[in-house]
Amino acid sequence: MTQSPTTSLQIAVAGNPNSGKTTLFNALTGLRMKVGNYPGVTVEKREGPLTGTNAVLLDLPGVYSLSARSPDEEIARDVLQGRIPGVRRPDVVLLVLDAANLERNLYLATQILDFGAPVVIALNMIDVARRRGVVIDHAALARLLGVPVIPTVASEGEGLDAIRKALTSCAERPPARRPWSLPPAFEAAVEAVAAVMRRSAAVPPRAVSAGALLWLMDYLSGDAPSRRSAERFLGRLSSSDAAALRAAAEALAAELPDAAATAIEARYEWIAGIAAQVVSAPPTAARPGEGATDRIDRYLTHRVIGPVFFAAVMFVLFLSIFAWAQPLMALIEFAQNAVAGLVGDRMSEGPLRSLMTDGVIAGVGAVVAFFPQICILFLCLGVLEDSGYMARAAFIMDRVMSRVGLHGKSFIPLLSSYACAIPGILATRTIEDRRDRFTTIMVAPLMSCSARLPVYIIVIGAVFGDRPWLAAGVMFSMYALGTLTALAMALLFKKTLFAGPRPPFIMELPPYHLPRLSALLRTTWDRSKLFLTNAGTTIFAVCVVIWALSYFPRTDEQDFSPEVRARLAALDAAGPAPSAASPRVGDGASHAARTADPSLLSQSSESRANLIAAERLRLSCLGRLGRFLEPAIEPLGFDWRIGVGILSSFLAREVFVGTIGITFAVGEADEESVALREKLATAVWPDGRPVLTPVTGVGLMVFYVLACQCISTLAVVRKETGSWRWPALMFAYMSVLAYVGAFLVFQIGARALG
């Protein structure tokens, strides 16, 4: 193929799932790739240089056909037709076929060949075919299809040099005449649609005939996604051209009701003839139960052993995200505090120092804090996917999940959400059906994540700390409430927003493979880095906004309430910590006692600082907003201090503990803070009623179970769905659930207990 020296050759890599396509892509690029998303969708886009050339490889999603039943199929087809903004139409297509399942793979192959683009076929996993006794005459296959066919073993590097040479020397070829016949009415409809496409230039000239056939198949298909794709194409045409296409399709449907099925059958008949000429195999080669994969599946998909093994795998996955990431997260937190302390020590007191330490550094820390969990999740999911076990896990769980309208693949994202909703939401990328995927995304944050745990611990410790068995029961009930609510909301969503026929659960169980470590680590890094750059910007921006709301307006002590000024005066009268530069003398026995016990001086100074911090937060924009909202949250049993904690925890739920540590004048606190538990247990309303009773405590925890108090989660939902509409809906429905849940707990509990 002649190529301009200034223009790189664009090569699309296409193939069925589990054909070894991505392994071949990794081998040809040397793992040097860029990972992103196609414009407007969350389908992953991977591209990298063809080693030793100036060509660029684009790894298309693995698909079984070029119909439009899924985003992956639509993206693959649109790339081949050059219909995606910012993505060049490929000059060459590298088509990867599984040699052990050649006949099934040829369906996609014939669709791509219809487009007339230069094609090189990699007959991959030829070693697996040989072990099964399957012999393929690749020279005969090349002759019949009219394109180069090269046997490869991507995992071993076999055939790579021949692939590179064929790709860079591949010649243009005219679209071949379709080698199978259709009924005359169908042929006439294809020609009528092709004429309109040719006139409107809606499809590249060499792909007009193939595009016309695919559009008719979509329009006449019985499934909604394909029909929507056909309608979207009509939307790009003039009204007269769209009407002409619609008329041609309707006329065909009237004359040939089973037109789509007829075309599929004709293609498969021709494929069967091709396979009969090039494939020879012993009778046992097609019989199930002969290979190692089948022997393993006897146990891993067994009705009893399979779920037990699956539970063990999920326990390890859960443990890895929940526990193994903690040392790295603690290290990140330590580094964040160290950097904040270092910067704070070198800057004078004021808003700039606070912005740097509490806004910028805290914002960066909030982004990076999730990175270990994200990396571990993608690493574990990569192992499950590359080994072939992910398909078995979905198969095992489909029966359970289908009862609430979810797909079997929804289970792993929901389980991952116990550690953090962010990796759980990212894990929904394995769910092909849009309705199932969006339903799973919308309910994943209801699973009690690790960030809720500090809230549970501090509240349970304050109101149930002296009854450990009751405390354990309350903790368990919070997790159970989140899980049951998630399942109930999934059922509701599947009957309303995401209603539709449940797609049949048809899944290929690929052969088991040992994952390649280099490819696994590279993929993990690329996917994790993509999260860091995309979601991180939103998280960081909100961190700075929360800081500004909690810092401004800056007030002096003369602006404090009379009560706080009186308490500060009492602390000053008791004696502030003496300065080393100006020691106090002659203060009598009281000062002598404090000098003898420096801890008293430290406690006095700390109490004063905590009181000032609490009052400044009360008078800040965030505090004023909390007091403004107090009438709305008082029916839940919450005062403004808890309200400020709820508002600040929109940044991240665990921020609640530190915030109420300030609002209750305890200072910096965590879930282990005894002082904070005691302060919560003794806090009262102005009329003397306790703020945190057992009923209020349970209501507060119910609020946190059901509320979406996490900007990071909303940012990731925006990224994964491509619209702010879905995170807005998520925040709204979860906020309503949280308010109603806490209201019912407090009102019913308060009346029941008198």
Backbone hydrogen bonds, N-H to C=O, Kabsch-Sander energy under -0.5 kcal/mol:
donor,donor_aa,acceptor,acceptor_aa,energy
7,T,4,S,-1.4
11,I,9,L,-0.6
11,I,56,V,-3.0
12,A,92,V,-2.4
13,V,58,L,-3.2
14,A,12,A,-0.6
14,A,94,L,-2.5
16,N,96,V,-0.6
19,S,16,N,-1.2
24,L,20,G,-2.3
25,F,21,K,-2.5
26,N,22,T,-2.8
27,A,23,T,-2.1
28,L,24,L,-2.5
29,T,25,F,-1.9
30,G,26,N,-1.2
31,L,26,N,-1.5
32,R,29,T,-1.2
33,M,31,L,-0.9
34,K,47,E,-3.2
36,G,45,K,-2.8
38,Y,43,V,-1.9
41,V,38,Y,-1.9
45,K,36,G,-3.4
46,R,44,E,-0.5
46,R,59,D,-0.7
47,E,34,K,-2.1
48,G,57,L,-2.1
50,L,55,A,-2.5
51,T,28,L,-2.4
51,T,49,P,-0.8
53,T,50,L,-2.0
56,V,9,L,-3.4
57,L,48,G,-3.6
58,L,11,I,-3.0
59,D,46,R,-2.9
59,D,57,L,-0.5
60,L,13,V,-2.2
60,L,58,L,-0.9
63,V,15,G,-1.8
74,E,70,S,-2.1
75,I,71,P,-2.6
76,A,72,D,-2.5
77,R,73,E,-2.2
78,D,74,E,-2.6
79,V,75,I,-2.6
80,L,76,A,-1.9
81,Q,77,R,-1.6
82,G,78,D,-0.5
82,G,79,V,-1.2
83,R,78,D,-3.0
87,V,84,I,-2.0
88,R,86,G,-0.5
91,D,10,Q,-2.5
92,V,10,Q,-1.7
93,V,118,P,-2.5
94,L,12,A,-3.4
95,L,93,V,-0.8
95,L,120,V,-2.8
96,V,14,A,-3.2
96,V,94,L,-0.6
97,L,95,L,-0.6
97,L,122,A,-2.6
99,A,97,L,-0.8
99,A,124,N,-2.8
101,N,98,D,-1.5
102,L,99,A,-0.8
105,N,101,N,-1.8
106,L,102,L,-1.7
107,Y,104,R,-1.1
109,A,105,N,-1.6
110,T,106,L,-2.6
111,Q,107,Y,-1.5
112,I,108,L,-2.3
113,L,109,A,-2.5
114,D,110,T,-1.4
115,F,111,Q,-0.6
115,F,112,I,-1.2
116,G,113,L,-1.5
117,A,112,I,-0.5
120,V,93,V,-2.6
121,I,148,P,-2.8
122,A,95,L,-2.7
122,A,120,V,-0.5
123,L,121,I,-0.7
123,L,150,I,-2.3
124,N,97,L,-1.9
124,N,122,A,-1.7
126,I,152,T,-1.8
129,A,125,M,-1.7
130,R,126,I,-2.2
131,R,127,D,-2.2
132,R,128,V,-1.4
133,G,130,R,-1.7
134,V,129,A,-2.9
135,V,280,S,-3.2
137,D,278,V,-2.6
138,H,136,I,-1.5
141,L,137,D,-2.1
142,A,138,H,-2.3
143,R,139,A,-2.0
144,L,140,A,-2.4
145,L,141,L,-2.3
146,G,142,A,-2.0
147,V,142,A,-0.8
150,I,121,I,-2.9
152,T,123,L,-2.3
153,V,158,E,-1.9
156,E,153,V,-1.5
157,G,153,V,-0.9
157,G,154,A,-0.7
158,E,153,V,-1.7
160,L,157,G,-1.2
163,I,159,G,-1.8
164,R,160,L,-2.5
165,K,161,D,-2.3
166,A,162,A,-2.3
167,L,163,I,-2.5
168,T,164,R,-2.0
169,S,165,K,-0.9
170,C,167,L,-0.7
173,R,116,G,-0.5
186,F,183,P,-0.6
187,E,183,P,-2.3
188,A,184,P,-2.4
189,A,185,A,-1.9
190,V,186,F,-2.5
191,E,187,E,-2.2
192,A,188,A,-2.2
193,V,189,A,-2.5
194,A,190,V,-2.7
195,A,191,E,-2.1
196,V,192,A,-1.5
197,M,193,V,-2.4
198,R,194,A,-2.7
199,R,195,A,-2.1
200,S,196,V,-2.5
201,A,197,M,-1.0
202,A,197,M,-1.2
203,V,197,M,-0.7
207,A,204,P,-1.9
208,V,205,P,-1.2
211,G,207,A,-3.1
212,A,208,V,-2.5
213,L,209,S,-2.0
214,L,210,A,-2.4
215,W,211,G,-2.4
216,L,212,A,-2.2
217,M,213,L,-2.2
218,D,214,L,-2.4
219,Y,215,W,-2.8
220,L,216,L,-2.4
221,S,217,M,-0.6
221,S,218,D,-0.6
227,R,223,D,-1.7
228,R,224,A,-2.7
229,S,225,P,-2.1
230,A,226,S,-2.1
231,E,227,R,-2.2
232,R,228,R,-2.4
233,F,229,S,-1.9
234,L,230,A,-1.7
235,G,231,E,-1.6
236,R,232,R,-0.6
236,R,233,F,-1.4
237,L,234,L,-1.6
242,A,238,S,-2.8
243,A,239,S,-2.1
244,A,240,S,-1.9
245,L,241,D,-2.2
246,R,242,A,-2.5
247,A,243,A,-2.3
248,A,244,A,-2.1
249,A,245,L,-2.3
250,E,246,R,-2.6
251,A,247,A,-2.3
252,L,248,A,-1.9
253,A,249,A,-2.5
254,A,250,E,-2.1
255,E,251,A,-1.9
256,L,252,L,-3.3
259,A,256,L,-1.5
262,T,258,D,-2.2
263,A,259,A,-2.1
264,I,260,A,-2.0
265,E,261,A,-2.5
266,A,262,T,-2.2
267,R,263,A,-2.0
268,Y,264,I,-2.4
269,E,265,E,-2.3
270,W,266,A,-1.7
271,I,267,R,-2.3
272,A,268,Y,-2.6
273,G,269,E,-1.6
274,I,270,W,-2.0
275,A,271,I,-2.8
276,A,272,A,-2.1
277,Q,273,G,-1.1
277,Q,274,I,-0.7
278,V,274,I,-1.5
279,V,275,A,-2.4
280,S,135,V,-2.7
285,A,282,P,-1.8
286,A,283,P,-0.7
287,R,284,T,-1.0
290,E,287,R,-0.6
295,R,291,G,-1.7
296,I,292,A,-2.5
297,D,293,T,-2.4
298,R,294,D,-1.1
299,Y,296,I,-1.5
300,L,296,I,-2.4
301,T,297,D,-1.8
302,H,299,Y,-1.2
306,G,302,H,-1.1
308,V,304,V,-1.5
309,F,305,I,-2.8
310,F,306,G,-2.7
311,A,307,P,-2.5
312,A,308,V,-1.9
313,V,309,F,-2.4
314,M,310,F,-2.7
315,F,311,A,-2.2
316,V,312,A,-2.1
317,L,313,V,-2.4
318,F,314,M,-3.1
319,L,315,F,-3.0
320,S,316,V,-2.6
321,I,317,L,-1.9
322,F,318,F,-2.8
323,A,319,L,-3.3
324,W,319,L,-1.6
325,A,320,S,-0.7
326,Q,323,A,-1.3
329,M,325,A,-2.7
330,A,326,Q,-3.0
331,L,327,P,-2.1
332,I,328,L,-2.3
333,E,329,M,-2.4
334,F,330,A,-2.6
335,A,331,L,-2.6
336,Q,332,I,-2.6
337,N,333,E,-2.6
338,A,334,F,-2.6
339,V,335,A,-2.7
340,A,336,Q,-2.7
341,G,337,N,-2.7
342,L,338,A,-2.5
343,V,339,V,-2.8
344,G,340,A,-2.8
345,D,341,G,-2.3
346,R,342,L,-0.8
346,R,343,V,-0.6
347,M,344,G,-1.0
354,S,350,G,-2.1
355,L,351,P,-2.9
356,M,352,L,-2.3
357,T,353,R,-2.8
358,D,354,S,-2.8
359,G,354,S,-0.8
359,G,355,L,-1.1
360,V,355,L,-3.2
361,I,356,M,-2.8
363,G,359,G,-2.0
364,V,360,V,-2.7
365,G,361,I,-2.5
366,A,362,A,-2.2
367,V,363,G,-1.5
368,V,364,V,-2.8
369,A,365,G,-2.3
370,F,367,V,-0.9
371,F,368,V,-1.5
374,I,370,F,-2.3
375,C,371,F,-2.8
376,I,372,P,-2.6
377,L,373,Q,-2.5
378,F,374,I,-2.5
379,L,375,C,-2.3
380,C,376,I,-2.7
381,L,377,L,-3.0
382,G,378,F,-2.2
383,V,379,L,-2.1
384,L,380,C,-2.4
385,E,381,L,-2.8
386,D,382,G,-3.0
387,S,383,V,-2.0
388,G,384,L,-0.8
388,G,385,E,-0.6
389,Y,384,L,-1.0
390,M,384,L,-2.1
392,R,388,G,-0.6
393,A,389,Y,-2.3
394,A,390,M,-2.1
395,F,391,A,-1.9
396,I,392,R,-2.3
397,M,393,A,-2.0
398,D,394,A,-1.2
401,M,397,M,-2.5
402,S,398,D,-2.3
403,R,400,V,-1.1
404,V,401,M,-1.5
405,G,402,S,-1.4
406,L,401,M,-2.3
410,S,407,H,-2.0
411,F,408,G,-1.2
414,L,410,S,-1.9
415,L,411,F,-2.6
416,S,412,I,-2.7
417,S,413,P,-1.4
418,Y,415,L,-1.5
419,A,416,S,-1.3
420,C,416,S,-1.8
424,G,420,C,-1.4
425,I,421,A,-2.9
426,L,422,I,-2.4
427,A,423,P,-1.8
428,T,425,I,-1.3
429,R,426,L,-1.4
430,T,427,A,-1.3
431,I,428,T,-2.3
432,E,430,T,-0.6
437,R,433,D,-2.5
438,F,434,R,-2.9
439,T,435,R,-2.2
440,T,436,D,-2.2
441,I,437,R,-2.3
442,M,438,F,-2.5
443,V,439,T,-1.2
444,A,440,T,-1.6
446,L,443,V,-1.7
447,M,444,A,-1.7
449,C,447,M,-0.6
450,S,419,A,-1.8
452,R,449,C,-1.2
453,L,449,C,-0.6
453,L,450,S,-0.7
455,V,452,R,-0.5
456,Y,452,R,-2.2
457,I,453,L,-2.9
458,I,454,P,-2.4
459,V,455,V,-2.3
460,I,456,Y,-2.8
461,G,457,I,-2.4
462,A,458,I,-1.3
463,V,459,V,-2.0
464,F,460,I,-2.9
465,G,461,G,-0.5
467,R,464,F,-2.1
471,A,467,R,-2.6
472,A,468,P,-2.5
473,G,469,W,-2.0
474,V,470,L,-2.5
475,M,471,A,-2.3
476,F,472,A,-2.4
477,S,473,G,-2.3
478,M,474,V,-1.6
479,Y,475,M,-1.5
480,A,476,F,-2.5
481,L,477,S,-2.6
482,G,478,M,-2.0
483,T,479,Y,-2.0
484,L,480,A,-2.7
485,T,481,L,-2.4
486,A,482,G,-2.1
487,L,483,T,-2.1
488,A,484,L,-2.3
489,M,485,T,-2.8
490,A,486,A,-2.1
491,L,487,L,-2.0
492,L,488,A,-2.0
493,F,489,M,-3.0
494,K,490,A,-2.3
495,K,491,L,-0.8
495,K,492,L,-0.7
496,T,492,L,-0.8
496,T,493,F,-0.9
498,F,493,F,-2.8
499,A,496,T,-1.4
506,I,504,P,-1.7
507,M,505,F,-0.6
513,H,387,S,-1.4
517,L,515,P,-0.6
520,L,516,R,-2.5
521,L,517,L,-2.8
522,R,518,S,-2.1
523,T,519,A,-2.5
524,T,520,L,-2.3
525,W,521,L,-2.4
526,D,522,R,-2.6
527,R,523,T,-2.4
528,S,524,T,-2.3
529,K,525,W,-2.8
530,L,526,D,-1.8
531,F,527,R,-1.6
532,L,528,S,-2.1
533,T,529,K,-2.2
534,N,530,L,-2.3
535,A,531,F,-2.0
536,G,531,F,-1.0
537,T,533,T,-0.6
538,T,534,N,-0.6
539,I,535,A,-2.0
540,F,536,G,-2.7
541,A,537,T,-2.0
542,V,538,T,-2.1
543,C,539,I,-2.0
544,V,540,F,-1.9
545,V,541,A,-1.8
546,I,542,V,-2.8
547,W,543,C,-2.2
548,A,544,V,-2.4
549,L,545,V,-2.4
550,S,546,I,-1.8
551,Y,547,W,-1.3
552,F,548,A,-2.4
559,D,556,D,-1.7
560,F,557,E,-1.5
565,R,561,S,-2.6
566,A,562,P,-2.4
567,R,563,E,-2.0
568,L,564,V,-2.6
569,A,565,R,-2.4
570,A,566,A,-2.2
571,L,567,R,-2.1
572,D,568,L,-2.6
573,A,569,A,-2.7
574,A,570,A,-1.8
575,G,571,L,-0.7
575,G,572,D,-0.7
579,S,582,S,-0.6
591,H,587,D,-0.6
592,A,588,G,-2.0
593,A,589,A,-2.6
594,R,590,S,-1.9
595,T,591,H,-2.7
596,A,592,A,-2.0
597,D,593,A,-1.2
600,L,597,D,-1.6
601,L,597,D,-0.8
602,S,598,P,-2.3
603,Q,599,S,-2.6
604,S,600,L,-2.3
605,S,601,L,-2.4
606,E,602,S,-2.5
607,S,603,Q,-2.5
608,R,604,S,-2.0
609,A,605,S,-2.2
610,N,606,E,-2.5
611,L,607,S,-2.2
612,I,608,R,-2.2
613,A,609,A,-2.5
614,A,610,N,-2.4
615,E,611,L,-2.1
616,R,612,I,-2.6
617,L,613,A,-2.1
618,R,614,A,-2.0
619,L,615,E,-2.0
620,S,616,R,-0.7
620,S,617,L,-0.6
621,C,549,L,-0.6
621,C,552,F,-2.8
622,L,549,L,-2.5
623,G,617,L,-0.7
624,R,620,S,-3.0
625,L,621,C,-2.1
626,G,622,L,-2.1
627,R,623,G,-2.5
628,F,624,R,-2.3
629,L,625,L,-1.9
630,E,626,G,-0.6
632,A,629,L,-1.1
633,I,629,L,-1.7
634,E,630,E,-1.9
636,L,633,I,-1.4
637,G,634,E,-2.1
638,F,633,I,-1.8
643,G,639,D,-2.1
644,V,640,W,-2.7
645,G,641,R,-1.8
646,I,642,I,-2.3
647,L,643,G,-2.5
648,S,644,V,-2.9
649,S,645,G,-1.7
650,F,647,L,-1.4
651,L,648,S,-1.7
655,V,652,A,-2.0
656,F,653,R,-1.9
657,V,654,E,-0.8
658,G,654,E,-0.8
659,T,655,V,-2.4
660,I,656,F,-2.6
661,G,657,V,-1.4
662,I,658,G,-1.1
662,I,659,T,-0.7
663,T,659,T,-2.6
664,F,660,I,-2.1
665,A,662,I,-2.0
666,V,661,G,-3.3
667,G,661,G,-1.8
673,S,670,D,-2.0
674,V,672,E,-0.5
677,R,673,S,-1.6
678,E,674,V,-2.5
679,K,675,A,-2.4
680,L,676,L,-2.7
681,A,677,R,-2.3
682,T,678,E,-1.4
683,A,679,K,-1.1
685,W,689,R,-3.6
688,G,685,W,-2.5
691,V,683,A,-2.7
692,L,680,L,-0.6
692,L,683,A,-0.5
693,T,691,V,-0.8
697,G,693,T,-3.2
698,V,694,P,-2.3
699,G,695,V,-2.5
700,L,696,T,-2.8
701,M,697,G,-2.2
702,V,698,V,-2.7
703,F,699,G,-2.3
704,Y,700,L,-2.0
705,V,701,M,-2.2
706,L,702,V,-2.0
707,A,703,F,-2.1
709,Q,707,A,-1.0
710,C,708,C,-1.3
711,I,650,F,-2.2
712,S,651,L,-0.6
714,L,710,C,-1.7
715,A,711,I,-2.4
716,V,712,S,-2.0
717,V,713,T,-2.4
718,R,714,L,-2.4
719,K,715,A,-1.9
720,E,716,V,-2.8
721,T,717,V,-2.4
722,G,718,R,-1.7
728,A,724,W,-2.1
729,L,725,R,-2.3
730,M,726,W,-2.7
731,F,727,P,-2.7
732,A,728,A,-2.3
733,Y,729,L,-2.9
734,M,730,M,-2.2
735,S,731,F,-1.9
736,V,732,A,-2.3
737,L,733,Y,-2.3
738,A,734,M,-2.6
739,Y,735,S,-2.7
740,V,736,V,-2.7
741,G,737,L,-2.7
742,A,738,A,-2.7
743,F,739,Y,-2.7
744,L,740,V,-2.6
745,V,741,G,-2.2
746,F,742,A,-2.5
747,Q,743,F,-2.9
748,I,744,L,-2.2
749,G,744,L,-0.5
749,G,745,V,-2.1
750,A,746,F,-2.9
751,R,747,Q,-1.8
752,A,748,I,-2.5
753,L,749,G,-2.3
754,G,751,R,-0.6
